[in-house]
Structure formats: C-alpha cells, structure tokens
C-alpha cells in the first residue's frame, strides 16, 4: 500500500488535520507543511473510502 492508498484508507480529512497539528507543533517548519492538494480534496469532499472517492475512486458494492 502506497501513501495515497493509505490516506484514502485513513481519511484525507484526518490526515490533513494531523499534518496541520504536526506542522503547528514544530512551529511552522516548512518540511511538515501539509500539501495544498490535501486541503483542496477536503474542501471538495473527497475524503477517501468513506466518501467513495479520494485519490482513487471506490465503487459502491451492491450487497
């Protein structure tokens, strides 16, 4: 599993919030700054598996 699949599994919103916390905890050090794609995806509601779309699209099963 790569980093994008992992973010989709965890939830891009959760990962974005965690990354912001780490960035702020290290006094705004640039290497911990969240990527703007994460913020855009959260704003667009593409949060990963829980919304059936994140970095990848997930089909809804018909069970």
C-alpha positions as CSV (number, residue, x, y, z in Angstrom):
1,X,0.0,0.0,0.0
2,X,1.4,3.4,-1.0
3,X,0.9,6.7,0.6
4,X,-2.1,7.7,-1.4
5,X,-4.0,4.5,-0.7
6,X,-3.1,4.9,3.0
7,X,-4.5,8.4,3.0
8,X,-7.7,7.1,1.4
9,X,-8.0,4.4,4.0
10,X,-7.3,6.7,7.0
11,X,-9.4,9.6,5.6
12,X,-7.8,12.6,3.8
13,X,-9.6,14.9,6.3
14,X,-8.0,13.0,9.3
15,X,-4.5,13.0,7.6
16,X,-4.8,16.7,6.8
17,X,-5.8,17.6,10.4
18,X,-2.9,15.5,11.7
19,X,-0.4,17.1,9.3
20,X,-1.6,20.6,10.4
21,X,-1.1,19.6,14.0
22,X,2.4,18.4,13.4
23,X,3.2,21.5,11.3
24,X,2.0,23.8,14.1
25,X,3.7,21.7,16.8
26,X,7.0,22.2,15.0
27,X,6.5,26.0,14.9
28,X,5.6,26.1,11.2
29,X,8.6,24.3,10.0
30,X,8.2,24.0,6.2
31,X,9.0,20.3,5.9
32,X,5.9,19.5,7.9
33,X,3.6,21.8,5.9
34,X,0.5,19.9,4.5
35,X,0.3,19.9,0.7
36,X,-2.4,22.2,-0.8
37,X,-3.9,19.1,-2.6
38,X,-4.9,17.7,0.7
39,X,-6.7,20.9,1.6
40,X,-8.4,21.1,-1.8
41,X,-9.6,17.5,-1.6
42,X,-11.0,18.1,1.9
43,X,-12.8,21.2,0.6
44,X,-14.2,19.2,-2.3
45,X,-15.5,16.4,0.0
46,X,-13.1,13.8,-1.5
47,X,-12.2,12.2,1.8
48,X,-11.2,8.7,0.7
49,X,-13.0,5.4,1.1
50,X,-15.7,6.8,3.4
51,X,-17.0,9.1,0.6
52,X,-16.2,6.6,-2.2
53,X,-13.6,8.9,-3.6
54,X,-10.3,10.3,-2.7
55,X,-7.0,9.9,-4.6
56,X,-8.8,6.9,-6.1
57,X,-12.4,6.2,-6.8
58,X,-14.2,3.4,-5.0
59,X,-17.2,1.7,-6.3
60,X,-20.1,1.0,-4.1
61,X,-20.8,-2.7,-3.6
62,X,-24.3,-3.9,-4.3
63,X,-24.8,-6.3,-1.3
